[in-house]
Amino acid sequence: MSSSLVEIILSRRSVRRYKKKPIPEDVMLKILEAGRMAPSANNRQPWRFIVVTDEKLKLLLGDRVWNRFIRDSAFTVVGCGYCGDELSRKWSTIDTAIALQNMVIAAWSMGVGSCWIGDFDEAKVKSILGIPEDWKVVCLVSFGYPEEVPSPPRKKSLSEVVSYNKF
């Protein structure tokens, strides 16, 4: 069964309950490849993705109120943006977020759920994973086969979020 890309995007949900089932390496590599191929300002590709599969590391990273589901993920990607020069400081957060979103959509198209995670202590994550000073942690994204797919959340209407030619 194939879905159009728009149907995949519209059906995607944030998944916070995962089956205890590993993701095959070829599926994980396709997800990561989708991130690698993302566009970036000046094609600088100012990102680094740390794939966390180690159970002990997932326990350390998933120790906050809003991120405990990291522990049950098949893997979690820590998206890092380079901030060692002016252009990278300006664009790396956006570029890294675009790459992570590519991963999220690619994952969903293959039946793998994900959830964006903003609840983390950057200094702690950098310390645990050995992230250099001139890199920032943009976001963590957990991945795994969904234990359940949440119902669609209420979204604002298009007229509430879109205007034409002026605000």
C-alpha positions in Angstrom: 0.0 0.0 0.0 1.5 3.3 -0.9 0.5 6.8 0.2 1.2 10.1 -1.3 3.7 12.3 0.4 1.0 14.8 1.4 -1.1 12.0 3.0 2.0 10.8 4.9 2.7 14.3 6.2 -0.9 14.9 7.2 -1.2 11.5 9.0 2.0 11.8 11.0 1.6 11.9 14.8 4.0 12.4 17.7 4.5 8.9 19.1 5.5 8.6 22.7 4.8 4.8 23.3 7.0 2.4 21.4 7.0 -1.3 20.9 10.1 -3.1 22.2 11.1 -4.0 18.6 14.4 -3.0 17.0 14.4 -1.1 13.7 16.3 -2.9 11.0 19.5 -1.3 10.0 18.5 -0.7 6.4 15.4 1.2 7.6 17.4 3.3 10.1 19.9 4.1 7.4 17.2 5.3 5.1 15.9 7.6 7.8 19.3 9.0 8.4 19.9 9.4 4.7 16.8 11.5 4.4 18.3 13.9 7.0 21.7 13.9 5.2 20.1 14.9 2.0 18.2 17.9 3.4 18.9 21.4 2.0 20.9 23.9 4.0 22.1 27.5 3.7 25.0 27.6 1.2 24.9 23.8 1.3 27.1 24.0 4.4 25.4 21.0 6.0 26.1 22.3 9.5 24.7 19.3 11.3 25.9 16.2 13.1 23.5 13.5 14.1 24.3 11.3 17.1 22.3 8.0 16.9 21.7 6.8 20.5 20.9 3.1 20.7 22.7 2.2 23.9 20.2 1.4 26.7 22.2 3.1 29.4 22.6 6.3 27.4 18.9 6.3 26.6 18.2 6.1 30.4 20.5 9.0 31.1 18.9 11.1 28.3 15.3 10.2 29.2 15.3 11.3 32.8 13.0 14.3 32.6 9.3 14.7 32.9 8.6 15.2 29.2 11.1 12.9 27.6 11.0 9.6 29.5 9.8 7.8 26.3 13.4 8.1 25.0 14.0 5.0 27.2 11.6 2.9 25.1 12.7 4.2 21.7 14.5 2.0 19.3 16.9 4.9 18.8 17.0 8.6 19.5 18.8 11.1 17.2 20.5 14.0 18.9 20.6 16.7 16.2 23.5 19.1 16.7 24.2 22.3 14.8 27.6 23.8 14.3 28.0 27.3 15.8 31.7 27.9 15.3 31.3 30.7 12.8 28.9 33.6 12.1 27.0 32.0 9.2 26.6 28.8 11.0 25.4 30.5 14.2 22.7 32.2 12.1 21.5 29.2 10.1 22.5 25.9 11.7 19.4 25.6 14.0 17.1 26.0 11.0 19.1 23.7 8.8 19.4 21.0 11.4 15.6 21.2 12.1 14.9 20.8 8.4 17.1 17.7 8.3 15.5 16.2 11.4 12.0 16.8 9.8 13.1 14.9 6.7 14.0 12.0 9.0 10.6 12.2 10.8 8.7 12.1 7.5 10.8 9.4 6.1 10.4 7.3 9.3 6.6 7.7 9.2 6.5 6.6 5.5 8.1 3.3 6.7 5.8 2.8 9.7 8.3 4.2 12.2 7.0 6.7 14.7 8.9 9.6 16.2 8.6 12.5 18.6 10.4 15.8 18.7 11.9 16.4 22.2 12.7 19.9 23.5 12.8 18.8 27.2 16.6 18.3 27.7 19.5 19.9 29.6 21.9 20.9 26.9 24.9 20.9 29.1 24.1 17.4 30.4 23.5 16.0 26.9 26.7 17.6 25.6 28.6 16.1 28.6 27.1 12.6 28.2 27.7 12.4 24.5 31.0 14.3 24.2 29.7 17.1 22.0 32.3 19.8 21.4 31.8 23.4 22.7 31.3 24.8 19.2 28.2 22.7 18.6 24.8 23.2 20.0 22.1 20.6 20.7 19.2 21.6 18.5 16.7 18.9 19.4 16.4 15.2 20.2 14.0 13.0 18.2 13.0 9.5 19.4 12.2 6.8 16.9 10.4 3.4 17.2 7.6 1.3 16.0 4.4 2.8 17.5 2.7 1.0 20.4 -0.3 3.2 19.6 -1.0 6.0 17.2 -2.5 9.0 18.9 -5.6 10.6 17.6 -5.1 13.8 15.6 -4.7 16.8 17.8 -6.9 19.9 17.3 -5.2 22.2 14.8 -6.1 25.8 14.1 -7.9 26.4 10.9 -6.0 27.6 7.8 -7.6 31.0 8.1 -6.2 31.3 11.6 -2.6 30.7 10.5 -2.4 31.9 6.9 -2.8 35.4 5.4 -2.0 36.6 1.9 0.3 39.5 0.9 0.3 41.0 4.4 -0.1 39.9 8.0 
